[in-house]
Amino acid sequence: MGTAETLPGGAARRRAVIASTVGTTIEWYDFFLYNTAASLIFPALFFPKQAAFTGILLSFGTQFVGFAARPVGAAIFGHYGDRIGRKATLIATLLLMGIATALIGVLPTYGSIGYAAPILLTLLRIAQGVGVGGEWGGSVLLSMEWGSVRRRGFWASWPQLGVPLGLILSTGVFRLLTDWTGDSFDHWGWRIPFLLSAVLVGVGLYVRLRVMESPEFAAVAEAGTVVRRPLVDVIRTEWQKIIGSAFVRLSEQAPFYLFTSFVLTYGTKQLGLGRDGILDDILIAATAGLICVPLFGHLSDRFGRRRVYGAGIVLVAVFAFPYFGLLNSKESGLILFAIVVSLIFHGIQYGPQAALIAEGFGTNLRYSGAGLGYQLASVIAGGPAPLIATRILQKTGSSTGISWYIIGCCVLAFAALVLMPRAVQEPLKTPV
């Protein structure tokens, strides 16, 4: 096999796509692992002195700080990604995420060190957020910029597979260890999935160290048009695109964390369902995402990003009330149907989303602009969504307000989609 420098275009492209997808899978495994734990076990381990709903809110609060840190990671790593390249930056994000996750696996709980435990947990969650915040832009661009121009939606969708793959891995490991360790899971078994991150990061580093820099960034570097202050410049000149990218994600990201994280709390606390059954349903639904994400990325190349994405927004809004109606039936088949359909509708948006956002920025500002716009949604959508839903449920005892919340997110996202600028047209060095 040739070295990275001698690989033919097709082989180098495949290696870039694999490196992007494997790396994002590991990062999202780490991030989603925390979400599952925050829903099911962290309230008792790190906030045992609080009332039930208060403990859940505090646990989701530590989850939220990870979302709040994601734009910081996008800003830091986006700056360097546009300055020194995609590859080196992606190695740094992978290391940061892996180390933070493994440290959560050895963190003492409230029973051992008191209030220091939730404080340390919060700091490690912030480190996770910074890592995953810098990851998305680089991985998507490495894949998209190696892909052909006419199939950008398809190629950019492959790193997006890291979400369903990471969800499958994290939920699957959580589910297996629940069975394997039994009553000991809440004592020490929960640590094993976090410690496994160290092994996965080793695999990810091996793959990423062997990949070549993206040809589009290499062309920018060769032409001497690398921007000295990309973060400052993109905020100054492209701030409308950044804000639009954040708001267009409201209909995708906020519902996603209700469908995969809050549903665990709603199902176990409100409906009295077993957590194992819900975890199994999420696993099945995430598997459907392995087909939906690249499929709708491909369809966006044929029918347009906006049409496909807009269809996804409408479907999520229409499904907001039926989703909770199906859950409230407490019938296992209907619950499975609700969770699977919810993630299919999410995939309709998530498949074309990477290209939709990234194409709005020129190559020399793309890592900073796309990454910042994508991750700012974490502050207004993904991060607060479980907190808002939990608060609505606590106040009303009903899912009605949560459904209206989902519809509100969809209305704002559709408006942002309509106002979103068209893709930047520039000479490209990638194959067509």
C-alpha angles and dihedrals in degrees: 000000000000125000121257090265094054100041115121117243097261094050092045090050092051090049091051092049092048092047091050094047096044092048095049090046090057093045093050091045087059095044096046092044088064091048092055093046091047089056099045115022115006094077090063096038101045104019104034095142094063131089115260100264092037091054090050091049091050091048091050086047091062086047089053095055087062088057091046089054093053096082088050089055090046090052096047099042094034089059093052093039089060091042105044104012144269100275101059092044093052092054090055094049092050093052094047094051094045095050093047093049094048090050090055085058091062097036116126115236131233091272090062106038105009120216092359088074098065090040092055090043089055092050092051090048088054089053089051090051093050090050097049090041091062094039103066100058095048097044094047093046094047089056098037095046091051091049128083118275096238092052101044093126091057097044094044090051093065097075085047086066085073087080098060091034092050090046091051092048096045096043092042094050090045090050095047094048091048088060096039099049097033113182090002092066094088090048105045110334093082089065095065098072090052093049091050087067090079090062093046092050090054089056092047093051092051090054097043096047089061098054127098126235115266113272093229093056090042088055091050091050092047092050090050093237097124107136115239095213105023096163093052093044096048093049091048098046106024105033093125091057091048093052092043091052090053095049095045087062094058092092093048108037104037094050091043093062090046090051095048108025112019090044088069091057094041093047098046102034103031102030100028094232124154115261093223092062093051091047089052091051092050090050092054092045093049089053089059087057090064087070100033099053099057091034094058091039086057093045090053088060089056104037103022133269095256096051094050094042092046091052089054092052092052093048093051090050093049091048096050096095098033089052094063092036089060092046092049091056088071088212110140095220093049092046090052090048091051094050095044094048092046091058093044089056088047090053092055087065100033095054097063096027098091095055092039091059101033096050090062091072134062118247095255093055100028101101092050097040101041094039094049094046092047095048097043085070087069089069096049101029124015099031101049096034098087090041092051093045092048091049092049090050092047093051100040106021087221139098094222095094091048091055091051089049090056091049091050090054090051094051092052092045093051091052090050090049092053091050095043114120120244123261118286112254115216138145109277131203097206124103118270 
